[in-house]
Amino acid sequence: MDSNITELDKRGDLVLRFGSSSTTDLRVCSKAMARASDVFEMMLFGPFRESQKEGEEWIVELPEDNIQPMTTLLAIAHGCLRVVPDNVSVPHLFELLVLGEKYNTMHLFRPYLKRWGDPNRPGVWFHDETLMTAWIFRELGARDIFESAIINAARERRGDSTVGCFVGDQDKDKDSVFNVHIRASEILDIITAKQMALLESSMEPLLEAARRTSSDQICRRNWLSKNKRQACADSIHASLIRVCESLDIDPGVTLSKDELATYPHSATRIFWTVLTMSLDNIPGHEYCGPIDEVKTATKTAFIDRTVAMSPSQHQYLEKKAAISGWDKMSTSPLPWRFSGEEDLYNYKTPYIQWM
């Protein structure tokens, strides 16, 4: 069997073997590994098959582990700082933390986490791996960044066939490294809850306006005849129905509170559509209609950054922060906020700047 050996310790007494037909090996010191982790110590010096067999070369096969993150982990354990990367990709950081959980070596990463986990470092785009990012910062106990990842996922992911139900792009996600390693049902539950709340609260102002504008009471020119006021209401109502149709909402269901509107798109799509919509008012009726109220209510719903978590989930984040040392670090949140979110109400022209 062909083998390429990377020597983290040229005098090492142990070879770690990765892969099957074409292998890549690491030569390491068993005692350095044992000092780094009680899991390694038990595995190598306990009553397990990985322990050394008298008279044989000591080889331990780890076919389920990825050699790249394991090399980084063990380079830290051996003090081979020249091998430790200055920057790691999101998938590499994810793999490192998976190994950290598996082998109880999270403490080894403390000197590097502030740099590796900086969400604003150049060349790393945490937005592209939202679920992976959420898992990473949950395991680090970085509550603010974890919540930012949850909010971004809830805003951007498409809904299912009914409002309030989240399935997501299952075909894309089912084989991802995120799901291969961790079935993070708790994270998905948190995203689902936030997405449900966002879709419902962002859509309701538009749907309620479409229901109300079927009445002539929407016209603000009270001195006009009933027929003229009704013509105003009909024009506004038709405009709102067209907006609903552009969002693939069934107009028939729109007018019923007893049924859930079909909505396959994201909360971000709602936000942009509502903020850029205009009504086809009858001349002289430009100030009739609920457009300002709808836009304001939709903004309020969309920029809500509340993430519902149970007390046990908060405790989990606190425990992880203490283990990783994140609670002693000072880092910036993920740049997923709108530029001046708190001032959105003051914008005359709908405008969002992604930082």
Secondary structure as GFF3:
##gff-version 3
##sequence-region A 1 355
A	DSSP	beta_strand	3	7	.	.	.	ID=ss1
A	DSSP	beta_strand	14	18	.	.	.	ID=ss2
A	DSSP	beta_strand	23	28	.	.	.	ID=ss3
A	DSSP	alpha_helix	30	36	.	.	.	ID=ss4
A	DSSP	alpha_helix	38	45	.	.	.	ID=ss5
A	DSSP	beta_strand	59	61	.	.	.	ID=ss6
A	DSSP	alpha_helix	67	78	.	.	.	ID=ss7
A	DSSP	alpha_helix	90	103	.	.	.	ID=ss8
A	DSSP	three_ten_helix	106	109	.	.	.	ID=ss9
A	DSSP	alpha_helix	110	116	.	.	.	ID=ss10
A	DSSP	three_ten_helix	126	129	.	.	.	ID=ss11
A	DSSP	alpha_helix	130	140	.	.	.	ID=ss12
A	DSSP	alpha_helix	143	156	.	.	.	ID=ss13
A	DSSP	alpha_helix	170	173	.	.	.	ID=ss14
A	DSSP	alpha_helix	177	181	.	.	.	ID=ss15
A	DSSP	alpha_helix	185	212	.	.	.	ID=ss16
A	DSSP	three_ten_helix	216	218	.	.	.	ID=ss17
A	DSSP	alpha_helix	226	246	.	.	.	ID=ss18
A	DSSP	alpha_helix	251	254	.	.	.	ID=ss19
A	DSSP	alpha_helix	267	276	.	.	.	ID=ss20
A	DSSP	alpha_helix	291	302	.	.	.	ID=ss21
A	DSSP	alpha_helix	311	324	.	.	.	ID=ss22
A	DSSP	three_ten_helix	326	328	.	.	.	ID=ss23
A	DSSP	three_ten_helix	341	346	.	.	.	ID=ss24
###
